[in-house]
Amino acid sequence: MDMNAIQNFLSTTALDLGIKILAAIAFWIVGRWLIGKVVGLIQAGMNRNSIDPTLTKYLGSIITIALNITLVLGILGYFGIQTTSFAAMLAGAGVAIGAAWSGMLGNFAAGAFMLVLRPFKVGDFVSIGGMTGTIHELGLFATTIITPDNVMTLVGNGKVFGDTVQNFSALPSRRVERTAQLAQGVDPLDAIARLKVAVARIPNVVASPAPEVNLLDFKLEGPVISVRPYTHTDNYWQVYFDTNEAIIKVCQEAGWPVPAAYHKVVQG
């Protein structure tokens, strides 16, 4: 073994390679830091101009991916690798991956369409893809929502875009649906008048549209009154439970008897 050749290799080629590897690591660390700063500045500028947070996050993700690819190509070019060949290889790999992951690309395309059509934005309370919750983030491939029981859930954008979307925050108010089962002999018109007054006093019930209290149905136990106040979706559950309490209080204050069927359940 020629020791001089080994020493020459270590002093030239290996040392060169080591320096390039260290330089590539440094480029990667500094590049990633710069990318974070650039994306942060762009998003901060968009936020200052009151751009939709959904659009801000979506564009931030796209810019991050594009700059990371540019960084990798730059590092490969530093090592002397022909980036044009690499780009062609990347394009070919993209076609193969696209055929295998058509669903992922479908999610990406659906996300782009949702960004244009904007059926909802971050913070909206929605029902999408069979899930109900508050929009946390619109990602490249999936939409993240927080369900009412505080569970973070990801729904593929393709499923969101291809299914029914209900946006409970799009309009200023939402109707709460409750019913009051009265006993036989209770005057339903008197009950309607009392309930209208009680529901109107509930906090966060809007005046327009006005609460709807109507004679809904007749049952063997007695008449059924529908009680439908309107409120903003942020106050939905507060108004829902307060309406239940208002119905109970009205019945107690009026001294109305318990409906026969419910009375039998209690006695049994």
Disulfide bonds with the S-S distance in Angstrom:
none
